Amino acid sequence: MTVRKPMIFCDFDGTITNSDNIIAIMKKFAPEEWDEIKNKVLSQEISIKEGVGRMFALLPSERKEDISEYIINHAKIRDGFKEFVTFTKEEGIPLYIVSGGIDFFVEPLLQGLVEEGNIYCNGSDFSGGKINILWPYSCDEKCDNDCGCCKPSIIRKLADSNSHKIVIGDSITDLEAAKLADQVIARNFLIKKCEEHAIVYSPFETFYDVMEILKKREVIA
């Protein structure tokens, strides 16, 4: 039997970090109408791309430094993530970060942990009056969900038929990726969505849990 090569596609906000950084930014800096937009995203009334774009359009670009400093100083990396990165390197498992987060906080928080070339997230433009989100990883021809940072499209680009695709995530932004995965490791809202869609998953709270889950699989042996 051919053992397929594992590849890990890991979410950032609420997965690598203990909390969702976009939600934290909105709670701190946005007017109250952000909450209704967020609820429409979670209920899938509007797309992730539309929702994230509309939420950041509520924020003035002149607050860039305040917002960046707030998130970089307050975001906490989930227990075990540094050890998890070391584990993937020792095992020779490619680790890709696929995030609906934004470059101005994702990249600084991962600096020194994950190579920049393995980070896929949304971009940002502060040249106008309001923050404009850029979408360098939009949906391919096989996806019409208007994802923003389209995780299924990235998976299709990087993985092949010999890949054992492992998706790690926590929210609605990870659902479409989970549908493509050979193995799902989930927490929080993604657990609820996996159960709704009959997707088999393993629950986790820390990346020590994730390492134990992966060590049990034959693909690591």
N, C-alpha and C positions, 0 to 999 in steps of 0.2 A: 504494500500500500504506500502510495506517495504521500509524504507529509508536506502539507502546504505551508508556505512561509508566512508567519504572522506579520501583520502591519497594524499599527495602532493609530487611530484617529481620535484625538482627545479634544473635547470642548474646553473652553477657558473659564468663562464667567459662571460662578456657582459650582464649577467642577474642580478646576485647578485652584481657583480662589474659593474662600469659604462663603462668599456672598456674590450676588450678581452686581457687577460694577455699573452697568447701565442703570439699573434700578437705584443704586446708591447715588449716582449722579443726579437722577431725576428728583429723588426725594430731597436732596440738598439744594439744588439750584433751579429746578423747573417750576413754572406755575402749575396750579392744581390740575389743569386739563390733561397733563401727561398720564394720569392714572386711568382715565377712560380709554386712552389710546392703548395702553398696556393691556387692559382687560380685553380689548377687541383682538389683540394679537394672540393672547392665550386661548381665547375661544375660537380662534381661526376665522373671525369675521373679516379681518383684513390681513394682508400678508405681513411677514416679518420685515421685509424690505420697506414697505409702506409705513409700518408702525415705527420702526427705528428711525427712519428718515424724518417722520413727523415729530417724534419726540425731541430729537436733537435740534430741529428747526425752531423749537421753542426757546433755545438758549442763545444768548448773544455771543458772538465770536470773541468779544473783548474779555470774556471770562475764561479764556483758554488756560491761562496760567493758574488761575484759582482752581479750576476743575481738575487739571492735571495734577497739581500738587496735592489736592484733597485725596484723589484716588490712590496715587502712588504712596502716600503716607498712611492711608487707612486700609487698603486692601491687604488681606492676609492669605498667604499661600497655604493650601490644605496640607495637613500633616502627612509626611511621607513622600511628598512630590519630588523633592530633591533626590531622595533615595531611589524612587521609582525611575527617574531619568537615568541614574547610574545603572540600575538594573537593566533597562532596555539597551543601554550601550554594551554592557557586559554580555548580554544574550544576543546581541546583533539584531535587535528588533527595531525597524524604522519607526520613529515616533513623529507624527505630524500633529500640530495644533491647528484645529479647524474651528474658528471662532466667529460668532456674530458680533463680537466686540470690536472696538475701534483701535486703530494703530497707535494713537497717542497715549494709550495706557496699556494695551496688551504688550507691545514690544518692550517698553521699559521694565515692566514687571517680570518679563521672561528673560531679560538680558543676563547672560552668563549661565543660563540654564538650558535653553533650547536655541539651536542655530536659527538665525533669522530666516534662512531659506526654507526652513521647515514650519514656518508660521504663516498661516493663511487667515487673514482677517479683513475687515472693512477699513477703508481709508477715510481721511477727513480733510476738509477745506475750510480754513478760517479766514479767507480773504474777504468774504461778504459780511453783512451785518449779523447774520445768524449762522450757526454751525451747519455746514453742508456735508452730508455723509457720501462718500464715494464707494463704488461697488466694483472692485477689480476682479472679483470671483463670482460673477453672475451665473445664472442658470444656463446649462447647456441645452441642446435641442431635446433632450430626454426629460427635462424638468420644466413644468409650467407653474411652480408654486411661488414664484417671485420671492425667492429665499433671501436675497441680499448677498450674503456670503453663502453660496450654495454648497453645502457639505456633500450631498450626493454627487454633484458634478466633480468635485475635487477627488472623491473616492474613485469615481470612474476613470479619472485622468491618471491617478497614481497606482491603482491596483490592477491586477490582471487575474486570469482564471486560476493561477497558481497561488493566489494570496488568500490567507486566512484573515479576513477583515474584522478587526476588533474596534468597536465604537464605545467610547466612554463619555457619558454626558449626564445632564440633569434636567433638561427642560424641553419645551416644545420645539426649540430650534434644533434639537438632536433627533427628532422623531423620524424624519425622512432618511437620515443617515442610518438610524437603527434598523429601518426596513431593509437596507442593503447589506447589513452586517452579518457575518457568520457567528459573531459572539457580541453580546451587548452587556456592558457593565454600567449600571444605572443607579441614580439616586433621585430623591425629591420628585418633581413633577413628571420626569421622564418615566419613572416607575408606573405612575398612573396611566400614562399614554401607552406604555408597553402592554399593560394588562388589558386596556381597551382594545388593542389591536392584536392581541394574542401573540406578542413577541416574547420569546424566552429571554430572560435576563438574569444577571447576578447582581444583587444589591451591594453597595459599598458606602462607607462613610469617610474612610481615609485611604490614601494611596498605599498604605501597608496592606489594607484589605485587597486592593487591586493586585498587588504583587502576589499575594497568597492565591488568589483566584487564577492568575495566569500560570503560576508554578504547577498547578494541578493538571494542566492541559498537556496532552501528548505533543502538541506543536512546539512546546518549549523544550522538550526533552532532547 
